[in-house]
Amino acid sequence: MSKRYLFLIVLLFTAMTVFAEEKVKTQVRETKEMQLDKIVVTATRTEKEIVDTPASVSVVTKEEIEERNIQAIDQTVNALPGVFERRGKGIMDTQAAITLRGVPGQQRTLILLDGIALNRAYDGTVVFGGLASEDLERVEVVRGPSSSLYGGYAMGGVINFITKMPEKREVTLKGGYGSDDLWTAYASYGDKFARKVSTFLSYGYRSTRGDITDYNIKTTAPAAGYSGWSPTTNRYGEIAYLVGDKGRNGWWDENITFKVAYDITSTSRFTLTFMRTLYEYNYGSPNTYVYKNGLPAFSGFGVNENTFIGFPGGKSQDIYKIGYETEVSDTKVKFLAAYNRGYSWYNYSYSTSASTKLLGGPGTTSINPSGSWDLDLQATRPLFDKHFLTIGGAYRYNWTYSKVYNLAYWKDENSLNGFTRDAGGRDMAYALFMQAEIHPVDKLTAFIGFREDWWKGFDGYSNSVGIDSKHYSHNSVSSFNPKGALVFTPFKDTVLRASIGKAFRAPTLYELYGSYTTTAGKTYAGNPGLKPETIVSWDVGVEQRLWKGGVFKTAYFQSYIDDLIYNRTVSATLTDKINVGKAKINGVELGFEQKLDMGLKLFGNYTWNDARIERCSIKPEIEGKRLTYTPVQMFNLGGTFVHKSWTASVIGRYVGKRYQDDDNSDRANGVYQSYDPFFTADAKVSYQATSSATISASMDNIFDKEYYSSYKAPGRTWYGTLTLKF
């Protein structure tokens, strides 16, 4: 708390100094009639203008990020076609994910940060909490299977968050306050010394008391003599009873980034990066809606006290990276070595544990450390006059384990009171890849690539008190992943694309060896014999520049997923995993953008995803049902207006109905744990008061739309900031 107030005092003092010593100036941001195409790296691993890339690619620039109220870096891409950003309860959501083109699950879309894989070794999820959007230079989104260049996780595509490295002195101070007592503070310093050494250092902190997002629902009405509860339904439309909530969902996070780069020569650069993120969540005092004789009741009417408890948890992540780039005789060489270590913990209690009380009592904690080593080497050189060849190799090593302990006091994760169980394991993969860029005739470019991955899971084990420990045999496979694409520009303003490719995803260590038991006493176990999932996808697309400042894009795609990993019900208390599924996805993406001379930019896009289970040998009744957590329809409409010192943006987003259950039986809307269709509108206005100071105000969910994404989503919220740049 003291860090936040000290930082804001310094920030406000600096602002007062700036306003006192400097005349208020206005800066006119000119809109250029002709702009160079955005340069992207992720699509081909080489610098390429976006119109020349063989895939459907989007770029979100630093300016576009600053035009919106971005509180978490995954929100930077939620207005793009073909992209679904799952974030149900604002910055407090620990299950946020980004998926592409209807391919479900974060473990099937690769997320990079400066080329480093963020997908956790434990379960393939990504820790978005704590990562600062202020550090970003741009975001590159590549849709479609990308294992030919990037290996596992890249079934739906790749998203690369690229952080900035200033080429001159740059100081940024930013502070903000908003709804639900949200406090934010950020500071960064970047510089370049002796034309050789570039540095960047940043620190960010946020905290909020949060909102009420978790409710206590029971299936039978409280007994006679109790009042205050209200009838509702569960997500299946069955009668249920709302008896209370778990209190405000509080949150705090912080991050630190340090980067240094040394330009050895004009074509050789060495970089070193360290990033650390940390967050914790908690809950305030719970509320009961049930009364007896005028007094609040938390038990005695068919529920235990602990069903009102919101249990705490947290995660940390440390990233280390060494990079080297050079050019030798027309050959560009890039090398990357990175280590990503994560640690998560959460407390809980079984719903049947009557001894766990609001003010104390026993509980359980689960800790989950994990780590990943990544090595990547590539070389690109021209062939003859106009062809290019990229070759390389990669290595990835993952480890994880999960331990569960009893707690003497459920609020304190350090009050360990006896070991319960643990499980863990390791895996590794090494790969060789190649991509050729060929220009057989004018206006036509062909891309041919492939990658061979050799994967092995090993050292898997599980151990529980009173049960003999198990050690699993190793599991190994190889996967060949080719991709081909054509880019044809028959006319100056027309680009045609077509591609086909295969991708794979090895099972995560959690799927292989992990196990956890819910508060209801149901165990979800891993399967060390799982095979990798695969996907084959093809697409065709058109990009047409229309009149001045107008661009229209469209794409049609089909994807076929095989060996889909699926949860199998063994008994009422045990579920494990098995490769049984096939799925098919048909999709269309449409997008339009118009830039006008008066400083106005308008855009709109539409996505249709028909993603369904085609075959499931252990549960044939779900064949033909939609894939879970995947909306059929999405669209975005928005605009940005820039005039002198003012910038204003408005974006409206629609997300269609999603299902949590594989049989799509959870059809009810507007209730706790449902996934509702929704439309929200967000707006932000910024005023550059001086050459150094910018004031902004934003409002999200302007129309105060009430909806659920499992949790109750935030209603109308506001946020104001002061940013100083020197």
C-alpha positions in Angstrom: 0.0 0.0 0.0 2.8 2.4 0.9 4.5 1.9 -2.5 1.4 2.8 -4.4 0.8 6.1 -2.4 4.4 7.1 -2.5 4.5 6.6 -6.3 1.3 8.6 -6.9 2.6 11.5 -4.7 5.8 11.7 -6.8 3.8 11.5 -9.9 1.4 14.3 -8.9 4.3 16.5 -7.8 6.0 16.0 -11.1 2.8 16.9 -12.9 2.4 20.1 -11.0 6.0 21.0 -11.8 5.4 20.4 -15.5 2.2 22.5 -15.5 3.9 25.3 -13.7 7.0 25.6 -15.8 5.7 24.7 -19.3 3.2 26.5 -21.4 0.3 24.4 -22.6 1.0 23.4 -26.1 -1.1 21.5 -28.6 0.4 19.0 -31.0 -1.3 18.2 -34.2 -1.1 14.6 -35.2 -1.1 14.6 -38.9 -2.7 11.8 -40.8 -0.5 10.7 -43.7 -2.2 9.9 -47.0 0.2 7.1 -47.8 1.7 4.9 -45.1 4.2 2.1 -45.4 2.8 -1.4 -44.7 3.3 -2.7 -41.2 6.3 -4.9 -40.8 5.8 -8.3 -39.1 8.2 -11.0 -38.0 6.1 -13.8 -36.5 4.4 -15.0 -39.7 7.6 -16.1 -41.4 10.3 -15.6 -38.7 11.7 -12.9 -41.0 10.8 -9.3 -41.5 8.0 -9.0 -44.0 5.5 -6.4 -45.0 2.1 -7.5 -43.9 0.7 -7.6 -47.4 3.4 -10.1 -48.4 2.9 -12.6 -45.6 1.5 -16.0 -46.5 -0.9 -16.1 -43.5 -3.8 -14.0 -42.2 -2.0 -11.6 -40.0 -3.0 -8.6 -37.8 -0.8 -6.1 -36.1 -1.9 -4.0 -33.1 0.5 -1.0 -32.7 1.5 0.9 -29.6 -0.6 3.9 -30.7 -3.7 1.7 -31.0 -3.1 0.2 -27.6 -2.8 3.7 -26.0 -6.1 4.7 -27.7 -8.0 2.1 -25.6 -8.4 1.3 -22.0 -6.2 -1.8 -21.8 -5.8 -3.3 -18.3 -4.4 -6.7 -19.3 -2.3 -7.5 -22.4 -4.7 -10.1 -23.7 -7.3 -7.3 -24.2 -5.1 -5.8 -26.9 -6.4 -8.4 -29.4 -10.1 -8.7 -28.4 -11.3 -6.5 -31.3 -9.6 -8.5 -34.1 -11.4 -11.0 -36.4 -10.9 -14.6 -35.7 -9.7 -13.9 -32.2 -11.6 -14.8 -29.0 -10.4 -13.4 -25.8 -11.9 -15.2 -22.8 -11.8 -12.9 -19.7 -14.9 -13.2 -17.5 -14.4 -10.9 -14.6 -12.0 -8.1 -15.4 -8.4 -8.1 -14.2 -9.2 -10.6 -11.5 -9.8 -13.4 -13.9 -7.1 -16.2 -13.4 -8.5 -18.2 -16.4 -8.1 -15.6 -19.1 -7.2 -17.1 -22.5 -6.9 -16.2 -26.2 -7.9 -18.7 -28.9 -7.9 -18.4 -32.7 -10.2 -19.5 -35.4 -12.4 -21.7 -33.1 -9.7 -24.0 -31.9 -10.6 -24.2 -28.2 -8.2 -24.0 -25.2 -5.2 -21.8 -24.5 -3.0 -24.9 -24.8 -3.8 -25.0 -28.6 -2.8 -21.4 -29.4 0.9 -20.4 -28.9 1.5 -17.2 -27.0 4.9 -15.6 -27.3 6.5 -12.6 -25.5 9.5 -11.4 -27.5 9.7 -14.8 -29.0 9.5 -16.6 -25.7 6.8 -19.2 -25.2 4.5 -18.2 -22.3 2.4 -21.4 -22.4 3.1 -23.0 -19.0 4.8 -26.4 -18.9 2.2 -27.5 -16.4 -1.0 -27.2 -18.4 -0.4 -24.9 -21.5 -2.2 -22.0 -20.0 -0.7 -18.5 -19.9 -0.2 -16.1 -17.0 -1.5 -12.8 -18.4 -2.0 -11.3 -14.9 0.7 -8.8 -14.1 2.1 -8.3 -17.6 2.2 -4.6 -18.4 0.6 -3.3 -21.6 2.6 -0.1 -21.3 5.7 -2.2 -22.1 4.4 -3.2 -25.5 5.6 -1.9 -28.8 3.2 -4.0 -30.9 1.3 -7.3 -31.0 1.4 -9.7 -34.0 -1.4 -12.2 -34.6 -0.9 -15.0 -37.0 -4.0 -17.2 -37.7 -3.8 -20.8 -38.7 -1.6 -23.8 -37.9 2.0 -22.7 -37.4 3.8 -25.8 -36.1 5.9 -25.8 -39.3 7.8 -22.9 -37.7 6.9 -23.0 -34.0 6.2 -26.6 -33.0 3.6 -27.5 -30.3 0.7 -25.3 -29.0 0.5 -23.5 -32.4 -2.7 -25.3 -33.7 -4.9 -22.3 -33.9 -2.0 -19.9 -34.6 0.5 -17.7 -32.9 0.3 -14.4 -31.0 3.6 -12.5 -30.3 3.6 -9.7 -27.7 6.7 -7.6 -28.6 8.0 -5.2 -26.0 9.8 -1.9 -26.7 13.4 -1.0 -26.6 13.9 2.8 -26.9 16.6 4.2 -29.1 16.8 7.5 -27.2 16.1 8.7 -23.6 12.5 8.1 -22.7 10.9 8.4 -19.2 7.3 7.5 -18.6 5.3 8.0 -15.4 1.7 6.9 -15.2 -0.9 6.7 -12.5 -4.6 6.0 -12.5 -7.7 5.4 -10.4 -11.0 3.8 -11.2 -14.1 1.9 -10.2 -13.9 -0.7 -7.4 -11.0 1.2 -5.9 -8.6 0.3 -8.7 -5.2 1.9 -8.3 -2.5 1.7 -10.9 1.1 3.0 -11.1 3.7 2.6 -13.8 7.2 3.9 -14.4 9.7 3.2 -17.1 13.1 4.5 -18.2 14.8 3.8 -21.5 18.0 5.2 -23.0 20.8 4.5 -25.5 24.4 5.2 -24.5 27.4 5.7 -26.8 25.3 4.6 -29.8 26.0 1.0 -28.6 24.1 0.1 -25.4 20.3 0.3 -25.2 18.5 -0.2 -21.9 14.9 -0.4 -20.7 13.6 -0.7 -17.1 10.0 -0.6 -16.0 7.9 -1.3 -12.9 4.1 -1.5 -12.6 1.7 -2.1 -9.7 -2.1 -2.5 -9.6 -4.6 -3.2 -6.8 -8.4 -3.4 -6.6 -10.9 -4.4 -4.0 -12.8 -6.0 -6.9 -16.5 -6.7 -7.3 -18.8 -9.5 -6.3 -18.4 -12.3 -9.0 -18.9 -15.6 -7.2 -22.2 -16.7 -5.8 -23.5 -19.4 -3.6 -26.2 -21.5 -5.3 -27.9 -24.6 -3.9 -30.3 -27.0 -5.4 -32.9 -27.3 -2.6 -34.8 -24.5 -0.9 -33.9 -23.5 2.6 -36.1 -25.1 5.3 -39.1 -23.3 6.7 -38.3 -20.5 9.0 -35.5 -19.1 6.8 -36.1 -16.1 4.5 -34.3 -13.8 2.2 -33.1 -16.3 -0.4 -34.4 -16.0 -4.0 -35.2 -18.6 -6.6 -33.1 -18.8 -9.8 -31.9 -21.5 -12.1 -28.6 -23.2 -12.8 -27.0 -23.1 -16.2 -29.2 -26.0 -17.3 -32.4 -24.1 -16.6 -33.2 -26.2 -13.5 -34.6 -24.6 -10.4 -32.0 -23.5 -7.9 -31.8 -21.1 -5.0 -29.5 -18.1 -4.5 -28.4 -17.9 -0.9 -25.4 -15.6 -0.9 -22.1 -14.6 -2.4 -18.4 -14.9 -1.5 -17.6 -11.2 -1.2 -15.6 -8.8 -3.3 -12.9 -10.5 -5.4 -9.8 -8.5 -4.5 -6.6 -8.5 -6.5 -3.1 -7.0 -6.7 -0.2 -7.6 -9.1 3.2 -6.1 -9.9 5.7 -6.5 -12.7 9.3 -5.5 -13.4 11.1 -5.6 -16.7 14.8 -5.1 -17.4 16.3 -5.2 -20.9 19.7 -4.4 -22.3 21.0 -4.6 -25.8 24.6 -4.1 -27.1 25.2 -3.3 -30.7 28.5 -5.1 -31.4 28.4 -4.0 -35.0 25.9 -2.4 -37.3 24.6 -5.9 -38.1 25.2 -7.7 -34.8 23.3 -7.3 -31.5 23.3 -9.0 -28.2 20.3 -8.8 -25.9 19.6 -9.7 -22.3 16.1 -9.7 -20.7 14.6 -10.3 -17.2 10.9 -10.1 -16.5 9.0 -10.9 -13.3 5.3 -10.9 -12.7 3.4 -11.6 -9.5 -0.2 -11.6 -8.6 -2.5 -12.6 -5.7 -6.2 -12.7 -5.4 -8.4 -12.9 -2.3 -12.0 -12.3 -1.2 -13.6 -9.8 1.2 -16.3 -10.6 3.7 -19.0 -13.0 2.2 -22.7 -12.1 2.3 -25.6 -14.4 3.1 -29.0 -13.5 1.7 -30.7 -16.0 4.2 -32.1 -14.9 7.5 -33.6 -16.7 10.5 -35.4 -14.7 13.2 -33.9 -11.5 11.6 -30.3 -12.8 12.0 -28.0 -13.7 9.0 -27.5 -17.4 8.6 -24.4 -19.0 6.9 -25.4 -22.6 7.8 -28.2 -24.7 9.2 -30.3 -24.7 6.1 -28.6 -27.5 4.1 -25.2 -25.9 3.4 -21.9 -25.7 5.2 -20.3 -22.4 6.1 -17.3 -23.0 3.8 -19.5 -22.8 0.7 -19.5 -19.0 1.3 -15.7 -18.8 1.4 -13.7 -17.3 -1.4 -10.3 -19.0 -1.1 -7.1 -17.1 -1.9 -4.3 -17.9 -4.4 -1.6 -16.5 -6.5 1.0 -17.0 -9.2 4.5 -15.7 -10.1 6.5 -15.9 -13.2 10.2 -15.2 -13.9 11.5 -15.0 -17.5 15.2 -14.9 -18.5 16.3 -14.5 -22.1 19.6 -14.2 -24.0 19.4 -13.3 -27.7 21.9 -12.8 -30.4 21.5 -11.6 -34.0 24.2 -11.2 -36.7 24.7 -11.1 -40.4 27.4 -13.1 -42.1 27.9 -13.0 -45.9 24.2 -12.2 -46.6 23.1 -14.8 -44.0 21.0 -13.5 -41.1 21.4 -15.6 -37.9 19.3 -15.4 -34.8 19.8 -17.3 -31.5 17.5 -17.3 -28.5 17.9 -19.0 -25.1 15.2 -18.6 -22.5 14.1 -19.9 -19.1 10.5 -19.4 -17.9 9.8 -20.4 -14.3 6.3 -20.3 -12.9 4.9 -20.9 -9.4 1.2 -21.0 -8.5 -0.7 -21.8 -5.4 -4.4 -21.9 -4.3 -6.2 -22.8 -1.1 -9.5 -24.7 -0.9 -11.6 -26.9 1.2 -14.0 -29.8 0.4 -17.6 -28.7 0.4 -18.4 -31.5 2.8 -15.8 -30.3 5.4 -18.1 -28.8 8.1 -15.0 -28.0 10.2 -13.9 -25.2 7.8 -15.5 -22.0 9.1 -15.6 -18.4 7.9 -13.3 -17.3 10.6 -10.9 -20.3 10.6 -10.5 -24.0 10.6 -8.6 -26.5 8.4 -8.1 -26.3 4.7 -6.0 -27.6 1.8 -3.4 -25.9 -0.4 -2.0 -26.9 -3.8 1.3 -25.7 -5.0 2.4 -26.0 -8.7 6.0 -25.0 -9.7 7.0 -25.5 -13.3 9.7 -24.5 -15.7 10.7 -24.4 -19.3 14.0 -24.1 -21.2 13.9 -22.9 -24.8 16.7 -22.9 -27.3 16.1 -21.6 -30.8 18.6 -21.1 -33.7 17.7 -20.0 -37.2 19.5 -18.7 -40.3 18.1 -17.0 -43.4 19.9 -16.3 -46.6 18.9 -15.3 -50.2 19.0 -17.9 -52.9 19.9 -16.6 -56.4 18.2 -13.3 -57.2 14.9 -13.3 -55.4 14.4 -16.5 -53.3 15.0 -17.0 -49.6 15.7 -20.0 -47.4 15.2 -20.2 -43.6 16.5 -23.2 -41.7 16.8 -23.8 -38.0 16.5 -26.0 -35.0 14.8 -25.8 -31.6 14.9 -27.5 -28.2 12.4 -27.3 -25.3 12.5 -28.9 -21.9 9.7 -28.8 -19.4 9.3 -29.9 -15.8 6.6 -29.6 -13.3 5.2 -31.1 -10.1 2.1 -30.5 -8.0 2.0 -31.0 -4.2 -1.1 -30.9 -2.0 -0.9 -30.3 1.8 -3.4 -30.0 4.6 -3.6 -26.6 6.2 -4.2 -25.9 9.9 -5.8 -22.5 8.9 -7.3 -22.2 5.4 -6.4 -18.5 5.1 -2.7 -19.1 5.5 -1.0 -21.1 2.8 2.1 -21.5 5.0 0.2 -23.3 7.9 1.1 -26.7 6.5 -0.3 -29.6 8.5 0.6 -32.7 6.7 1.4 -33.9 3.1 -1.5 -35.4 1.1 -0.3 -36.2 -2.4 1.9 -35.1 -5.3 2.4 -35.8 -8.9 4.9 -34.6 -11.5 7.0 -35.3 -14.6 9.1 -33.9 -17.4 9.0 -33.7 -21.2 11.3 -32.5 -23.9 11.2 -31.9 -27.6 13.8 -31.0 -30.2 13.1 -30.0 -33.8 14.5 -29.1 -37.2 12.6 -26.7 -39.5 12.9 -25.2 -43.0 11.0 -22.7 -45.0 11.6 -21.6 -48.6 10.3 -18.4 -50.1 10.1 -18.8 -53.9 9.1 -16.3 -56.6 8.4 -18.4 -59.7 6.9 -15.6 -61.6 6.1 -11.9 -61.1 3.3 -11.2 -58.6 3.4 -14.8 -57.2 5.2 -15.9 -54.1 5.2 -19.5 -52.8 6.1 -20.5 -49.3 7.0 -24.1 -48.5 8.0 -25.2 -45.0 8.2 -28.2 -42.8 9.2 -29.1 -39.2 10.0 -32.4 -37.6 9.5 -32.6 -33.9 10.7 -35.4 -31.6 8.8 -35.4 -28.3 9.3 -37.4 -25.2 7.4 -37.5 -21.8 9.3 -39.1 -18.9 9.9 -39.3 -15.2 6.2 -39.2 -14.5 5.0 -40.2 -11.0 2.2 -39.8 -8.5 2.2 -40.4 -4.8 -0.6 -40.2 -2.2 -0.6 -40.9 1.5 -1.6 -44.5 2.2 -1.3 -45.5 -1.5 1.8 -46.9 -3.2 3.6 -44.4 -5.4 3.4 -44.9 -9.1 6.2 -44.3 -11.7 5.1 -44.2 -15.3 7.0 -45.4 -18.4 8.1 -42.8 -20.8 6.0 -41.8 -23.9 7.6 -40.7 -27.1 6.5 -39.7 -30.6 7.6 -37.7 -33.6 5.5 -35.3 -35.7 6.1 -34.1 -39.2 4.3 -30.7 -39.8 4.4 -29.3 -43.4 2.8 -26.1 -44.6 2.5 -24.5 -48.0 1.1 -21.1 -49.1 0.7 -18.9 -52.1 0.5 -15.1 -52.2 -0.7 -13.7 -55.6 -1.1 -9.9 -56.3 -2.8 -9.8 -59.7 -3.4 -6.1 -59.4 -1.7 -3.3 -57.4 -4.4 -3.2 -54.7 -5.4 -6.8 -54.6 -3.8 -9.7 -52.7 -5.0 -13.3 -52.9 -3.8 -15.9 -50.3 -4.2 -19.6 -50.0 -2.5 -22.0 -47.5 -2.7 -25.5 -46.1 -0.8 -26.8 -43.1 -0.6 -29.4 -40.3 0.1 -28.7 -36.7 0.3 -30.8 -33.5 0.2 -30.4 -29.8 1.9 -32.8 -27.4 -0.1 -33.5 -24.2 0.8 -31.2 -21.4 2.4 -32.5 -18.2 -0.8 -32.0 -16.4 -2.7 -34.1 -18.9 -0.1 -36.8 -18.6 0.6 -36.9 -14.9 -1.5 -34.3 -13.2 -4.3 -35.0 -10.8 -6.6 -32.8 -8.7 -9.7 -33.2 -6.6 -12.5 -30.7 -6.6 -14.2 -29.3 -3.5 -17.0 -31.7 -4.2 -14.7 -34.7 -3.9 -14.3 -35.6 -7.6 -10.8 -36.5 -8.9 -9.5 -35.6 -12.4 -6.5 -37.7 -13.2 -4.0 -37.7 -16.0 -3.1 -40.4 -18.5 0.7 -41.0 -19.3 -0.2 -42.9 -22.5 -1.8 -39.9 -24.3 -0.9 -39.2 -27.9 -0.4 -35.7 -29.4 -3.4 -33.9 -31.0 -3.1 -32.9 -34.6 -4.9 -30.4 -36.9 -4.9 -30.0 -40.7 -6.2 -26.7 -41.8 -6.6 -24.8 -45.1 -7.7 -21.3 -45.9 -8.2 -18.9 -48.8 -8.4 -15.1 -48.4 -8.6 -11.8 -50.3 -7.3 -8.4 -49.3 -8.6 -5.6 -51.4 -7.6 -1.9 -51.1 -10.6 0.1 -52.2 -10.8 3.9 -52.5 -8.4 6.1 -50.6 -7.8 4.8 -47.1 -10.2 1.8 -47.4 -9.3 -1.8 -47.0 -11.5 -4.9 -47.1 -10.3 -8.4 -46.0 -12.0 -11.8 -46.0 -11.0 -15.3 -45.4 -12.6 -18.8 -45.4 -11.0 -21.7 -43.5 -11.6 -25.3 -42.6 -9.8 -27.2 -39.8 -9.8 -30.9 -38.9 -8.7 -31.9 -35.4 -7.7 -35.5 -34.7 -6.9 -37.4 -31.5 -8.6 -34.7 -29.4 -7.8 -35.2 -25.8 -11.1 -35.7 -23.9 -12.2 -36.2 -20.3 -13.5 -39.7 -19.7 -15.8 -40.5 -16.8 -14.6 -43.6 -15.1 -16.9 -43.4 -12.1 -18.9 -40.8 -10.1 -15.7 -39.7 -8.4 -13.1 -40.2 -11.1 -12.5 -38.7 -14.5 -9.3 -39.2 -16.6 -8.2 -38.3 -20.1 -8.1 -40.2 -23.4 -7.6 -39.5 -27.1 -11.0 -40.2 -28.6 -12.1 -37.1 -30.4 -12.3 -35.7 -33.9 -13.6 -32.2 -34.6 -14.2 -30.0 -37.6 -14.3 -26.2 -37.9 -15.7 -24.1 -40.7 -15.1 -20.4 -40.5 -15.4 -17.0 -42.2 -13.6 -13.8 -41.3 -14.6 -10.4 -42.7 -13.0 -7.1 -41.9 -13.2 -3.5 -43.1 -11.1 -0.4 -42.3 -11.5 3.2 -43.5 -9.1 6.1 -42.8 -10.4 9.6 -43.4 -8.4 12.8 -43.8 -10.1 14.5 -41.0 -8.4 12.2 -38.4 -11.2 9.7 -38.3 -10.6 5.9 -38.6 -13.5 3.4 -38.7 -13.4 -0.3 -38.6 -15.6 -3.4 -38.4 -15.2 -7.1 -38.5 -17.2 -10.3 -38.3 -16.3 -13.9 -37.4 -18.3 -17.0 -37.9 -17.0 -20.3 -36.4 -18.9 -23.5 -36.8 -16.8 -25.7 -34.5 -18.2 -29.2 -33.8 -17.3 -32.6 -32.4 -17.4 -35.0 -35.4 -16.6 -38.2 -33.5 -16.3 -39.3 -29.8 -16.0 -43.0 -29.3 -16.7 -43.0 -25.6 -19.6 -40.5 -25.8 -21.3 -40.7 -29.2 -24.3 -38.6 -28.1 -22.1 -35.5 -28.2 -21.2 -35.9 -31.9 -22.5 -32.9 -33.8 -22.4 -30.7 -30.7 -20.4 -27.5 -30.6 -16.9 -27.4 -29.1 -16.8 -25.9 -25.6 -16.1 -22.3 -24.9 -16.2 -21.4 -28.6 -18.7 -18.7 -29.8 -20.3 -19.2 -33.2 -20.5 -15.5 -34.0 -18.5 -12.4 -33.0 -18.3 -8.9 -34.4 -16.6 -5.7 -33.5 -17.4 -2.1 -34.6 -15.4 0.9 -33.7 -13.7 4.2 -34.5 -10.9 6.5 -33.5 -11.0 10.3 -33.9 -7.9 12.4 -33.6 -8.1 16.2 -33.6 -5.3 18.4 -32.4 -4.6 17.4 -28.8 -7.7 15.2 -28.5 -8.0 11.5 -29.1 -11.3 9.6 -28.7 -12.1 5.9 -29.4 -15.3 3.8 -29.2 -15.5 0.1 -29.7 -18.5 -2.2 -29.5 -18.0 -6.0 -29.2 -20.4 -8.9 -29.6 -19.7 -12.4 -28.5 -22.1 -15.2 -29.1 -23.3 -18.0 -26.8 -20.7 -20.5 -25.5 -21.1 -23.9 -23.8 -19.2 -25.3 -20.9 -20.6 -28.8 -21.3 -19.7 -31.0 -24.2 -23.4 -32.0 -24.7 -24.3 -28.3 -25.0 -27.0 -28.8 -22.3 -26.1 -25.6 -20.4 -28.4 -23.4 -22.4 -29.7 -21.1 -19.8 -28.5 -17.5 -19.8 -28.3 -14.8 -17.2 -27.4 -17.1 -14.3 -24.3 -17.9 -12.4 -21.9 -20.2 -14.3 -23.7 -19.6 -17.7 -21.8 -18.3 -20.7 -24.1 -15.6 -22.1 -24.1 -13.9 -25.5 -23.3 -10.2 -24.9 -22.7 -6.9 -26.5 -20.6 -4.2 -24.7 -19.4 -0.8 -25.7 -16.2 0.8 -24.4 -14.9 4.4 -24.9 -11.8 6.4 -24.0 -11.0 10.1 -24.4 -7.4 11.5 -24.1 -6.2 15.1 -24.0 -2.6 16.0 -24.4 -2.4 19.0 -22.1 1.3 19.7 -22.7 4.1 18.1 -24.7 4.8 15.8 -21.8 1.4 15.3 -20.0 -1.7 13.4 -21.2 -4.9 13.0 -19.3 -7.4 10.3 -20.2 -10.8 9.0 -19.0 -12.4 5.8 -20.1 -15.6 3.9 -19.5 -16.2 0.2 -20.2 -19.5 -1.5 -20.6 -21.1 1.9 -21.2 -24.7 0.5 -21.2 -24.1 -1.4 -18.0 -24.9 -4.8 -19.6 -25.4 -7.5 -17.1 -24.1 -10.9 -18.2 -22.2 -13.9 -17.1 -19.1 -15.6 -18.4 -19.3 -18.3 -15.7 -18.6 -15.5 -13.2 -20.6 -12.3 -13.2 -18.9 -9.9 -15.6 -18.1 -6.3 -14.6 -20.9 -3.8 -15.0 -20.2 -0.2 -16.1 -16.7 0.9 -14.9 -14.7 4.0 -15.3 -10.9 4.7 -15.1 -8.8 7.9 -15.3 -5.1 8.3 -15.8 -2.4 10.9 -15.9 0.7 10.0 -18.1 3.9 12.0 -18.2 6.5 11.3 -20.9 9.9 13.0 -21.1 
